[in-house]
Amino acid sequence: MPTRHGAPRNPTRPRQLQPLAAQVFAQLADGQFHSGEALAEALGVSRGAVWKAVRTLRASGTTVHAVPNRGYRLPQAGQPLDAQRILSRVPPTAREAVRRVEILWQTDSTNSVLLSRPNPPFGLADVVLAEHQTAGRGRRGRAWLAPPGGAICLSLSWSFREVPPDLGALGLAVGVCVVRALRETGLEARLKWPNDILVERRKLGGILIELRAESAGPACVIIGIGLNAALGESVLRQIAALGLPATDLASAGATVSRNIVTAGVIAQVLRGLQDFEHGALRPFIDEWRAADALRGAQVDVQTPTEAVHGVARGIDLHGALLIETPQGVRRFISGEVTVRAAQ
């Protein structure tokens, strides 16, 4: 397909030679039972090799049921991530801005993959997704749990010709884009400042933005978006044990595939990046305020130097959190926010 730059390109990269665990995972993705013998025959390996692959999947956090005389299966069906399926659901105007979509079976972090590569050309995005992240990162270096097939681990790189005003508010704009994409699936999500995506007060996902910029010159942003898709009860309990009540798309009632959700997110983020470049947070502010999960709540804000208690009063046009305190309204551009339990 020719691009706006006139050069032909292939927006999808062929999958890398997949490890056996990935091949077994793809065979089990229909949610049906498959005997070890049938899997071995289909993949051209021994039954012992299939057993080792299942053990690898389990070690990475995937629940695999094994029933004598029936075989193996995943608890629920789901399509593996597929670049062609994803791009086919991205509207043509947005698809033209996608230079490449790459699907990895496993990586440490999709953000790290793109940070290690050159910036994409202006007006084109590179997208990397992974079935399994071994060192996915949230804010403040927290780990992001994502077993194979259990999440959408997406990173998108985009180059601005120059650093836009209020670039620190880009994560808030991206949050609105994700809410828009989820609404297309029938889910109403909320936003918790600065980068959490919630459904029914439980964390569905998060956003991590990293910047590579030159002084007064071009800027490349790496936008990492993680959405829990079908983590399973075991992983949800692990997350809850960390004090972070979580949910996933399956628990929230979403019935569409990860490929469809991913396509919607890519399309909305690409549209949002162009809007942000021209208007910063202004085109998103009303929707962000409507989705604000903190507004009116009693909260604590922890910064490196102090802890502040007050009432959350939304955000301003620069993306700062507004907290009403006995001393007046204060602005925070960073900090950890927790909602106080009802007395």
C-alpha positions in Angstrom: 0.0 0.0 0.0 1.5 3.4 -0.9 1.9 5.8 2.0 1.6 9.6 2.2 5.3 9.6 1.7 5.0 7.7 -1.6 6.9 4.5 -0.6 5.3 1.1 -0.6 5.2 -0.7 2.8 3.9 -3.7 4.5 2.2 -2.6 7.8 2.5 -6.1 9.4 5.5 -8.0 10.2 5.4 -11.8 9.9 5.3 -13.5 13.3 8.7 -14.6 14.5 9.4 -18.4 14.5 7.2 -19.2 17.5 8.4 -21.3 20.4 6.5 -24.5 21.0 4.6 -23.0 24.0 3.2 -20.4 21.6 2.2 -23.0 19.1 0.4 -25.1 21.8 -1.3 -21.9 23.1 -2.6 -21.2 19.6 -4.0 -24.7 19.2 -5.8 -24.4 22.6 -7.2 -20.9 21.9 -10.5 -22.4 20.8 -11.2 -23.4 24.4 -11.9 -27.0 23.4 -10.1 -30.1 24.7 -7.1 -31.3 22.6 -5.4 -34.6 23.5 -1.6 -34.6 23.9 -1.5 -37.1 21.0 -3.5 -34.8 18.7 -1.4 -31.8 19.6 1.8 -33.7 19.0 0.6 -34.8 15.6 -0.6 -31.4 14.6 2.7 -29.7 15.6 5.1 -32.5 14.5 6.6 -33.0 18.0 6.5 -35.7 20.7 3.9 -35.9 23.4 6.7 -35.2 25.9 7.5 -32.0 24.1 3.8 -31.0 24.3 3.8 -31.7 28.1 6.9 -29.5 28.5 5.2 -26.7 26.5 2.1 -26.9 28.7 4.4 -26.7 31.8 6.0 -23.6 30.3 2.6 -22.0 29.8 1.6 -22.7 33.3 4.9 -21.3 34.7 4.2 -18.1 32.8 0.8 -17.7 34.5 -1.6 -19.4 32.0 -4.2 -21.7 33.4 -4.3 -24.9 31.4 -6.8 -27.6 32.4 -5.7 -31.2 32.0 -8.3 -34.0 32.2 -7.4 -37.7 31.7 -8.7 -39.2 28.5 -9.8 -35.7 27.2 -6.6 -33.7 27.0 -5.7 -30.0 27.6 -7.7 -26.9 27.3 -7.8 -23.2 28.2 -10.5 -22.1 30.6 -12.1 -19.9 27.8 -11.7 -19.4 24.1 -10.0 -16.4 22.7 -8.2 -15.4 19.5 -4.4 -15.0 19.6 -3.3 -11.6 18.7 -3.1 -11.2 14.9 -1.7 -8.2 13.1 -3.9 -8.7 10.0 -7.1 -9.1 12.0 -6.2 -5.9 14.0 -5.5 -3.8 10.9 -8.6 -5.0 9.1 -10.6 -3.4 11.9 -8.8 -0.1 11.9 -10.6 2.5 9.8 -8.8 3.4 6.5 -7.9 6.9 7.6 -6.2 5.7 10.7 -4.7 2.7 9.0 -2.7 5.0 6.7 -0.9 6.3 9.7 0.3 2.8 10.8 3.7 2.0 9.5 4.0 -1.4 11.2 2.2 -3.7 13.6 4.3 -6.4 15.1 3.2 -9.2 17.4 5.7 -10.8 19.8 5.1 -14.0 21.7 7.2 -12.8 24.6 9.2 -9.8 25.6 10.3 -8.0 28.7 8.3 -4.9 27.9 6.8 -3.6 24.7 7.8 -0.1 25.6 11.4 -1.2 25.9 11.2 -2.8 22.5 10.2 0.5 20.9 12.6 2.6 23.0 15.5 0.5 21.6 14.5 1.3 18.0 14.8 4.5 15.8 11.9 7.0 15.9 9.2 6.4 13.3 8.8 9.1 10.6 6.5 12.0 11.3 2.9 11.0 10.7 3.5 7.3 11.0 3.2 5.0 14.0 5.0 1.8 14.9 2.9 -0.6 17.1 4.2 -3.6 19.1 2.1 -6.1 21.0 3.1 -9.1 23.1 1.2 -12.1 24.2 3.3 -12.3 27.3 5.4 -9.6 29.1 8.0 -10.8 31.6 8.8 -7.4 32.9 5.9 -5.2 32.1 6.1 -1.8 33.8 3.5 0.4 35.3 4.1 3.8 37.0 6.8 4.1 39.6 8.4 0.8 38.3 5.6 -1.4 39.4 5.3 -4.8 37.7 2.4 -5.4 35.3 1.2 -9.0 35.4 0.3 -10.3 31.9 0.2 -14.0 31.4 0.0 -15.3 27.8 -3.4 -14.4 26.4 -4.5 -12.6 29.5 -4.0 -9.0 28.6 -3.5 -6.5 25.8 0.1 -5.3 26.1 0.4 -2.6 23.5 3.0 0.1 22.8 2.9 2.7 20.1 5.6 5.1 19.0 4.8 8.5 17.5 7.0 11.4 16.5 6.0 15.0 16.9 7.8 17.6 14.8 8.4 19.5 18.1 7.5 19.0 21.7 3.8 20.0 22.1 2.8 22.3 24.9 1.7 20.5 28.1 3.2 17.2 26.9 2.9 15.9 30.4 -0.9 15.8 30.0 -0.7 13.4 27.0 -1.4 10.5 29.3 -4.7 12.0 30.2 -5.6 12.5 26.6 -4.7 8.9 25.8 -6.9 7.8 28.7 -9.8 9.5 27.0 -8.9 7.7 23.8 -9.0 4.3 25.6 -12.4 5.1 27.2 -13.7 5.9 23.7 -12.5 2.6 22.4 -13.9 0.6 25.3 -17.3 2.4 24.8 -17.4 0.9 21.3 -17.4 -2.5 22.9 -20.2 -1.6 25.3 -18.0 -0.9 28.4 -18.2 2.3 30.3 -14.8 3.0 31.9 -13.7 5.7 34.3 -10.3 7.4 34.7 -8.3 7.8 37.8 -5.7 10.5 37.7 -3.1 10.3 36.3 -3.2 7.1 34.3 -5.5 4.3 35.6 -8.5 2.9 33.7 -11.2 1.6 35.9 -14.4 -0.4 35.6 -16.7 -0.4 38.7 -13.8 1.0 40.8 -11.5 -1.8 39.9 -8.4 -1.4 37.8 -8.8 -2.6 34.2 -5.6 -1.1 32.8 -3.1 1.7 32.8 -1.0 4.0 30.6 2.8 4.6 30.7 4.3 7.2 28.4 8.0 7.6 27.9 9.6 10.5 25.9 12.7 10.6 23.7 13.2 14.2 22.7 15.9 16.7 21.5 16.1 20.2 22.9 13.7 22.4 21.0 13.4 19.7 18.3 11.5 16.5 17.4 10.0 14.4 20.1 9.1 10.8 20.0 6.6 9.4 22.5 6.3 5.7 23.4 2.8 5.1 24.6 2.3 1.9 26.6 -1.2 0.7 27.2 -2.0 -2.3 29.3 -5.5 -3.7 29.5 -6.5 -6.8 31.5 -8.4 -9.1 29.2 -8.8 -12.6 30.8 -6.4 -12.9 33.7 -8.2 -15.7 35.5 -9.0 -15.9 39.2 -5.5 -16.8 40.3 -3.9 -13.7 38.8 -6.7 -11.5 39.9 -6.1 -12.7 43.4 -2.4 -12.0 43.1 -3.1 -8.5 42.1 -5.7 -8.0 44.9 -3.0 -9.2 47.4 -1.0 -6.2 46.4 -3.8 -3.9 47.5 -5.0 -3.2 44.0 -8.5 -4.5 43.3 -8.5 -5.4 39.6 -10.8 -6.6 36.9 -10.5 -7.7 33.3 -12.5 -7.5 30.1 -14.0 -10.9 30.5 -15.2 -10.2 34.1 -16.6 -6.9 33.0 -18.8 -8.6 30.4 -16.9 -7.7 27.2 -17.6 -10.3 24.5 -15.4 -9.0 21.7 -11.9 -10.4 21.0 -8.7 -8.7 22.0 -8.0 -8.0 18.3 -11.1 -5.9 18.0 -10.4 -4.0 21.2 -6.8 -3.4 20.1 -7.9 -2.1 16.7 -10.3 0.4 18.4 -7.5 1.6 20.8 -5.0 2.1 18.0 -7.6 4.0 15.9 -8.6 6.3 18.8 -5.1 6.9 19.9 -3.9 7.9 16.5 -6.8 10.3 16.2 -6.1 11.6 19.6 -2.4 12.3 18.9 -3.3 14.6 16.0 -5.9 16.4 18.2 -3.3 16.7 21.0 -0.7 18.1 18.7 -3.0 21.0 17.7 -5.0 21.6 20.9 -3.1 19.9 23.8 -5.7 18.8 26.4 -8.5 21.1 25.4 -10.2 18.7 22.9 -10.3 16.0 25.7 -11.0 18.0 28.9 -14.8 17.6 28.9 -14.7 13.9 28.4 -12.0 13.4 31.0 -14.0 15.3 33.5 -17.1 13.2 32.7 -15.1 10.0 33.3 -13.2 11.3 36.4 -13.4 8.6 39.1 -11.9 10.9 41.8 -14.0 14.0 41.5 -15.7 14.9 44.8 -13.9 12.1 46.7 -11.9 12.5 49.9 -8.3 11.6 48.9 -4.7 11.5 50.0 -2.0 12.7 47.7 1.5 11.4 48.4 4.4 13.3 46.8 8.1 12.8 47.5 8.0 15.6 50.1 4.6 15.6 51.7 1.2 13.9 52.2 -1.9 16.1 51.5 -5.5 15.3 52.4 -8.4 17.0 50.7 -11.3 16.7 48.2 -10.5 16.0 44.6 -11.9 18.8 42.4 -10.9 17.5 38.9 -8.1 18.7 36.6 -7.2 21.9 35.0 -6.4 22.5 31.3 -2.7 21.6 31.9 -3.6 18.2 33.4 -2.8 19.1 37.0 -5.0 17.5 39.7 -6.9 20.0 41.8 -7.3 19.3 45.5 -9.4 21.4 47.8 -7.6 21.7 51.2 -8.4 23.8 54.3 -5.7 26.2 53.0 -7.2 26.5 49.5 -7.1 24.6 46.2 -3.7 23.1 45.4 -2.4 21.8 42.0 -0.4 18.6 41.7 1.4 17.6 38.5 2.6 14.3 40.0 1.8 12.1 43.0 0.2 9.0 44.2 -3.5 9.3 44.9 -5.6 7.1 47.2 -9.3 7.4 48.0 -10.0 7.5 51.7 -12.3 4.8 53.0 -15.7 6.1 54.0 -15.8 6.8 57.8 
